């Protein structure tokens, strides 16, 4: 795991209690930068809307329906029909 230390601060003290007291007195004002207005819930809605739109075929090679009907059955392998992945 990596941390962005430019977006952090440290309190240096003689002991834990002094550090806690010092931290409580700090008044930090964060600069959220160019992505400060980003809202995850709005972005998630945009993505959900986009995936429901008709797609564009970029590459079409082979006959997937035929392969699923014949190819997998010949090999004796079960086919996973659908799967979901939560975000």
C-alpha positions in Angstrom: 0.0 0.0 0.0 1.3 3.5 -0.8 0.4 6.7 0.8 0.3 10.2 -0.7 2.3 12.1 2.0 1.7 15.4 0.3 -1.9 15.1 1.5 -1.0 14.4 5.2 0.4 16.0 8.3 2.2 14.9 11.3 2.2 15.9 15.0 5.5 15.5 16.7 5.4 15.4 20.5 7.1 14.2 23.7 4.3 11.7 24.4 1.0 10.4 23.2 -1.1 12.7 25.3 0.7 15.8 24.1 0.3 14.6 20.5 -3.4 14.1 21.0 -3.8 17.6 22.5 -1.7 19.1 19.7 -3.8 17.4 17.0 -7.1 18.7 18.6 -5.8 22.3 18.4 -4.9 22.0 14.7 -7.2 23.7 12.3 -6.5 22.0 8.9 -7.9 23.4 5.7 -7.5 20.9 2.9 -7.1 22.0 -0.7 -9.1 19.3 -2.6 -7.5 20.2 -5.9 -9.0 19.9 -9.4 -11.1 16.8 -8.4 -12.6 18.4 -5.3 -16.0 18.6 -6.8 -16.0 14.9 -7.8 -19.0 12.9 -6.4 -18.7 9.2 -6.4 -22.5 8.7 -6.3 -23.0 10.9 -9.4 -20.2 9.1 -11.2 -21.7 5.7 -10.4 -25.1 6.8 -11.8 -23.3 8.0 -15.0 -21.6 4.6 -15.4 -24.8 2.7 -14.7 -26.6 4.8 -17.4 -23.7 4.3 -19.9 -23.7 0.5 -19.6 -27.4 0.3 -20.4 -26.8 2.1 -23.8 -26.3 0.1 -27.0 -22.7 -0.9 -27.4 -20.4 -0.5 -30.4 -18.9 -3.7 -31.9 -15.2 -3.1 -32.3 -14.1 -6.6 -33.3 -16.2 -9.6 -34.3 -14.3 -12.8 -34.8 -15.9 -16.3 -34.9 -19.3 -17.5 -34.0 -19.6 -17.5 -30.2 -23.1 -19.0 -30.2 -22.0 -21.9 -32.2 -19.0 -22.4 -30.0 -21.2 -22.4 -26.9 -23.6 -24.9 -28.5 -21.0 -27.3 -29.8 -17.4 -26.6 -28.7 -17.9 -26.7 -25.0 -20.2 -29.6 -25.0 -17.7 -31.7 -27.0 -15.1 -30.9 -24.4 -17.3 -32.0 -21.5 -16.9 -28.6 -19.8 -19.8 -26.8 -18.2 -20.4 -23.2 -19.2 -21.0 -20.4 -16.8 -24.1 -18.7 -18.2 -24.0 -15.4 -16.3 -22.0 -13.7 -13.6 -22.1 -10.4 -11.7 -19.4 -8.4 -10.0 -20.5 -5.9 -7.4 -18.7 -2.5 -7.5 
